[in-house]
């Protein structure tokens, strides 16, 4: 039996991110920040995978994935 716990997390394609900050504005847990005006980065310890950032991203470069807890 597989008893591994999985959690949902936001993952940013940093090579395509336009650093607009839309994801930062909608994240209820302040789990995303824009680094040096170049790309967004997700703090995995804060992210709960709610998907708000992915829905608001105008470049569609954020996806929600299941990862091991």
C-alpha positions as CSV (number, residue, x, y, z in Angstrom):
1,X,0.0,0.0,0.0
2,X,1.3,3.5,-0.9
3,X,1.1,5.7,2.2
4,X,3.2,8.6,0.8
5,X,1.5,12.0,1.5
6,X,1.3,14.4,-1.4
7,X,0.7,18.1,-1.3
8,X,-0.2,20.5,-4.1
9,X,2.3,23.3,-4.9
10,X,2.6,26.1,-7.4
11,X,5.5,25.7,-9.8
12,X,6.7,28.7,-12.0
13,X,8.3,28.2,-15.4
14,X,11.0,30.8,-14.7
15,X,12.2,30.8,-18.3
16,X,8.8,32.2,-19.4
17,X,7.8,34.3,-16.4
18,X,7.4,38.0,-17.2
19,X,7.6,39.1,-13.5
20,X,4.3,41.1,-13.7
21,X,3.5,40.4,-10.0
22,X,-0.1,39.3,-10.6
23,X,0.6,36.1,-8.7
24,X,2.1,38.0,-5.8
25,X,-1.0,40.2,-5.5
26,X,-3.5,37.2,-5.3
27,X,-1.6,34.8,-3.1
28,X,-3.4,34.7,0.3
29,X,-0.3,33.3,2.1
30,X,2.3,35.6,0.6
31,X,4.1,32.5,-0.8
32,X,5.3,34.1,-4.0
33,X,7.8,36.9,-4.6
34,X,9.3,38.4,-7.7
35,X,13.1,38.1,-7.7
36,X,15.1,41.0,-9.1
37,X,12.3,42.0,-11.4
38,X,13.0,39.0,-13.5
39,X,10.9,36.0,-12.3
40,X,8.5,34.8,-9.7
41,X,9.6,32.3,-7.0
42,X,7.4,30.2,-4.8
43,X,8.2,29.6,-1.1
44,X,7.3,25.9,-0.9
45,X,6.9,26.1,2.9
46,X,4.1,28.6,2.6
47,X,2.4,27.4,-0.6
48,X,-0.7,25.3,-0.1
49,X,-1.5,24.9,-3.8
50,X,-4.8,26.8,-3.9
51,X,-4.3,27.7,-7.5
52,X,-5.1,31.4,-7.4
53,X,-1.7,32.3,-8.8
54,X,-2.1,29.9,-11.7
55,X,-5.5,31.3,-12.6
56,X,-4.4,34.9,-12.5
57,X,-1.1,34.5,-14.4
58,X,-1.5,36.3,-17.7
59,X,1.5,34.4,-19.2
60,X,0.1,31.0,-18.0
61,X,3.5,30.0,-16.7
62,X,2.3,28.7,-13.2
63,X,1.0,25.3,-12.7
64,X,-0.2,23.4,-9.7
65,X,1.6,20.0,-9.2
66,X,1.4,17.3,-6.6
67,X,4.7,16.8,-4.8
68,X,5.7,14.6,-1.9
69,X,5.1,16.1,1.5
